[in-house]
Amino acid sequence: MSIYSPFSASQLLPQEEKLEVARHKSELFIGIPKETSYQERRICLTPDAVASLVSHGHRVMLEAGAGETSSYTDKEYSDAGAEITQDTKKVLGCPMILKVEPPTLAEIEMMHPQTIVISAIQLKTQRKEYFEALGNKRITALAFEFIKDEDGSYPAVKSLSEIAGTASILIASELMIGENIGKGLLFGNITGVPPTKVVIIGAGTVAEYAARTALGLGAHVKVFDNSITKLRRLQNTLNQRIFTSTIQEKSLLKALRRCDVAIGAMKGKNRAPVVVTETMVEHMKRGAIIVDVSIDTGGCFETSEVTTHEKPTFIKNGVIHYCVPNIPSRYSKTASMSISNIISPFLLQIAEDGGIESAIRCNRGLKNGIYSYHGLLTNKAIADWFNLEYRDINLIVF
């Protein structure tokens, strides 16, 4: 009598055991050159982050003086295990380069072929020659701005926006008490004295942290943006009801005429939209403050002109303008710690996964950061912008 079996004869045969193939860890050799870009004071890794990498068996080579503008000495890095050298070419000869600003053409020329570069890209200031130079050296480049977190957000962009938003209010409070240009006002809400009135144009991360800081000091805050969704999210995030409005000329002008401080925090696809005209600025109080955080992408006040950290302000129509690009660089140590906290876990993950090739297969957020893969341009927006040939990273790495 035959016994019915739900399995076929081949399924009942002994099967070979399938074991997980262990990943081979890789050792990183990271070079950190001194930043040469104008007004750039930050550094990618703090001594604590270097110590963590060295303790995991990796090497870090630092150009002498690279951390001085962020208040980190060569001795601190040396004690953390970094190798210090005066030779820029030696640093740029490392297999992996970490920079805050994108490398210059001269720096790319000193790099070895197949180098991995992790830095910002700052697309608005780039030229076609930069991407051609990466291609000629077959360099793999990742941009801070493009790297995604597990929740789909951009951690580097968000972190630096937090700094810029908080800083914009602190800068305004300094300018209000300035001996020569300020009105001698204390930013806040003192008993018996009308509170400082702040207008924020935009409702993104910069606006959120500007509003949070202003409210913490006791100011009266009004936020304008054309996205109801962003305004609602801002209300919920702040956990209190504040004045919010879509951008309508009449209501915005009314708010600007009464405010002590106006913060520009609008974003655009290519250029920040000009929301406040010169006529509207003319109607503002004498001695009022404008901090245009959007100046990195053109500015959202018609009267804005790019200034520097050395000479940060100018007066136009009786209104004090602060229009310095790259505000986080003013707070170089805080910004450096923020960048380091974001980048160092990714570096450890790259090593754990066995190198950049394996890491981008395992981590979609890291893969999103790549815009040049062995010299091939893999970011469509960049390719369209500069009319260059584009390759889909998902068809190369899968």
Secondary structure by P-SEA (a helix, b strand, c coil): cbbbbcccccccccccccccbbbbbbbbbbbbccccccccccccccaaaaaaaaaabbbbbbcccccccccccaaaaaaacccccccaaaaaaccbbbbcccccaaaaaacccbbbbbcccccccccaaaaaaaaaabbbbbbcccccccccccaaaaaaaaaaaaaaaaaaaaaaaccccccccccccccccccbbbbbccccaaaaaaaaaaaaabbbbbbbcccaaaaaaaaaaaccccccccccaaaaaaaaacccbbbbbccccccccccccaaaaaacccbbbbbccccccccccccbbbbcccccccccccbbbbbbccccccaaaaaaaaaaaacaaaaaaaaaaccaaaaaaacaaaaaaccccccccccaaaaaaabbbbbccccccc
